[in-house]
Amino acid sequence: GDTVNTASRMESSSVRNRIQCSQSVADELILHDRAHWLEVRKGMISAKGKGQMQTYFVNVHANAPSTPRTDGTVDSGTSADE
């Protein structure tokens, strides 16, 4: 239903070789400490049946901000299984 329609609208308005995601997917990435993967798409897209939507480009190769640990080492925000 709605998920397929949203995906179709986003595919038709995307940029070649870029991953585009909706606000709800961006919210989930932020919730899971992956905000650094998101690049706000300039301007809203017009999606038939959805109206104006803010979308984001996803770049999973973006570096996470470094976080100092209490032991003096630095956590890059990535894990060994990524």
Buried (B, 14 or more C-beta within 10 A) or exposed (E): EEEEEBEEBBEEBBEEEEBBBBEEBBEEBBEEEBBBBBEEBEEEBEBEEBEEBEBBBBEEEBEBEEEEEEEEEEEEBEEEEE
